[in-house]
Amino acid sequence: MNDVADVSDESLMLAYAAGDAAAFARLYERHRGKLYRFLARQLHGNGALADELFQDVWQRVIAARQGWKPDAAFSTWLYRIAHNRLADHWRALSHRPPAPEDGDERAARIPDPDTPERHLSEFEERRRLRMALDELPEEQREVVLLRLEQDLSLEEIGEITGVGRETVKSRLRYAMDKLRQRLNP
């Protein structure tokens, strides 16, 4: 495993399962940025929650290392864990009590750092895109992020989300149409 770029994720995971801690460090380095961005986008930019779920996903990878088999690409398996963890989060959220009655007043007192006066045009465009992504239904947003940011195939996305290739393709098409309409009025 001299040339890190030539070693597959699956080989690194098998090495890690066999006790090679450096192999885990390589896997983590390869996937941490993309995984964190995926979680943060799915959580509408909630950094604290993204941090929590990010750590939980990696803890689950560590806990499952002994039983891991290269039946699917490591990245597919990793994002499937993230997908399931997000589903757990949203399910738990639906059982939480409602926000306090004065929640809107509290939120109004927090200064908004995303005012147009304080940001450059490029940042404003990213903000518009993020808002447009947030408006998409969860299933469509997820396939867009997995396809465009993680560069996964339709088949890999289907494996992660548990739906067929044609459903992924359809969700992606509808999402892209909605993004075009929102960003190019």
C-alpha positions in Angstrom: 0.0 0.0 0.0 2.8 2.4 -0.9 0.9 4.6 -3.4 -2.2 5.7 -1.5 -4.0 6.9 -4.7 -3.8 3.4 -6.2 -5.3 1.6 -3.3 -9.0 1.0 -3.5 -11.3 2.0 -0.7 -12.4 -1.6 -0.4 -8.7 -2.8 0.0 -8.2 -0.1 2.7 -11.4 -1.2 4.5 -10.2 -4.8 4.5 -6.8 -3.7 5.8 -8.5 -1.7 8.5 -10.7 -4.7 9.5 -7.4 -6.7 9.8 -6.0 -4.1 12.2 -4.3 -1.5 10.0 -5.2 1.8 11.6 -3.4 3.8 8.9 -5.8 2.3 6.3 -8.7 3.8 8.2 -6.9 7.2 8.3 -6.6 7.1 4.5 -10.3 6.2 4.1 -11.3 9.0 6.4 -9.2 11.5 4.6 -10.6 10.5 1.2 -14.3 10.7 2.3 -14.6 13.1 5.2 -15.1 16.4 3.2 -17.7 15.0 0.8 -19.5 13.1 3.5 -19.7 16.1 5.7 -20.9 18.4 2.9 -23.6 15.8 2.0 -24.8 15.7 5.7 -24.7 19.5 6.1 -26.7 20.0 2.9 -29.3 17.4 3.9 -29.6 19.1 7.3 -30.1 22.5 5.7 -26.7 23.8 6.9 -27.2 22.9 10.6 -23.5 22.5 11.3 -23.9 21.2 14.9 -26.2 18.5 13.8 -24.1 17.7 10.8 -21.1 17.3 13.1 -23.1 14.9 15.3 -24.3 12.8 12.5 -20.9 12.8 10.8 -19.3 11.5 13.9 -22.0 8.9 14.3 -21.5 7.6 10.7 -17.8 7.1 11.3 -18.4 5.4 14.6 -20.7 3.0 12.8 -18.0 2.3 10.2 -15.6 1.6 13.0 -18.1 -0.6 14.8 -18.9 -2.6 11.7 -15.3 -3.1 10.4 -15.0 -6.7 11.5 -18.1 -7.8 9.7 -17.6 -5.6 6.6 -17.6 -7.5 3.3 -16.8 -5.8 -0.1 -20.3 -6.7 -1.5 -20.7 -3.1 -2.6 -18.3 -0.2 -3.1 -17.1 1.3 0.2 -18.5 4.7 -0.8 -21.9 3.1 -1.4 -21.9 1.5 2.0 -20.7 4.7 3.7 -23.5 6.8 2.1 -26.0 4.1 2.9 -25.0 4.4 6.6 -25.4 8.2 6.2 -28.8 7.8 4.5 -30.0 5.6 7.3 -28.7 7.9 10.0 -30.5 10.8 8.3 -33.7 8.8 8.1 -33.4 8.0 11.9 -32.9 11.7 12.6 -36.0 12.8 10.6 -38.1 10.0 12.1 -37.0 11.1 15.6 -37.7 14.7 14.8 -41.3 13.9 14.0 -41.8 12.7 17.6 -40.3 15.8 19.2 -42.4 18.4 20.9 -43.2 21.6 19.0 -41.0 24.7 19.3 -41.8 27.1 22.1 -44.5 29.7 21.4 -42.0 32.5 21.5 -39.6 30.7 19.2 -40.2 33.1 16.3 -39.4 36.1 18.5 -36.2 34.4 19.8 -35.2 33.6 16.2 -35.9 37.2 15.1 -33.5 38.5 17.7 -30.6 36.5 16.2 -28.7 38.6 13.7 -28.9 37.3 10.1 -25.3 37.0 8.8 -26.5 36.2 5.2 -27.7 39.7 4.2 -26.8 40.8 0.6 -25.0 43.8 1.9 -22.4 41.6 3.7 -21.7 39.1 1.0 -20.2 39.0 -2.5 -22.1 38.0 -5.6 -20.5 34.6 -5.7 -21.6 33.9 -2.1 -25.1 35.1 -3.0 -25.3 32.6 -5.9 -24.3 29.8 -3.6 -26.9 30.8 -1.1 -29.6 30.9 -3.9 -28.6 27.4 -4.9 -28.6 26.2 -1.3 -32.1 27.6 -0.8 -33.3 26.1 -4.1 -31.9 22.7 -3.0 -33.6 23.1 0.4 -37.0 23.6 -1.3 -36.7 20.3 -3.1 -38.5 17.3 -1.7 -36.0 15.3 0.5 -35.8 12.3 -2.0 -35.0 14.7 -4.9 -32.5 16.7 -2.9 -30.7 13.5 -1.8 -30.3 12.1 -5.4 -29.0 15.5 -6.6 -26.4 15.8 -3.9 -25.3 12.2 -4.3 -25.0 12.6 -8.1 -23.5 16.1 -8.4 -21.4 16.4 -5.2 -20.5 12.8 -4.6 -20.3 11.9 -8.4 -22.1 8.6 -7.8 -23.7 6.6 -10.5 -27.4 6.1 -10.8 -27.0 2.5 -9.7 -24.9 3.5 -6.6 -27.5 6.1 -5.7 -30.3 3.5 -6.1 -28.4 1.1 -3.8 -27.9 3.8 -1.2 -31.5 5.1 -1.2 -33.1 1.7 -1.7 -34.9 2.5 -5.0 -34.5 1.4 -8.6 -32.3 3.1 -11.2 -35.3 4.5 -13.1 -36.7 6.0 -9.9 -33.4 7.7 -9.2 -33.3 8.9 -12.8 -36.8 10.3 -12.5 -36.1 12.0 -9.2 -33.0 13.5 -10.6 -34.8 14.8 -13.7 -37.6 16.4 -11.7 -35.1 17.9 -9.3 -33.0 19.4 -12.1 -36.1 20.9 -13.7 -37.2 22.5 -10.4 -33.7 23.9 -9.8 -33.6 25.4 -13.4 -37.0 27.0 -12.8 -36.0 28.4 -9.4 -32.6 29.7 -10.5 -33.6 31.0 -13.9 -36.9 32.7 -13.5 
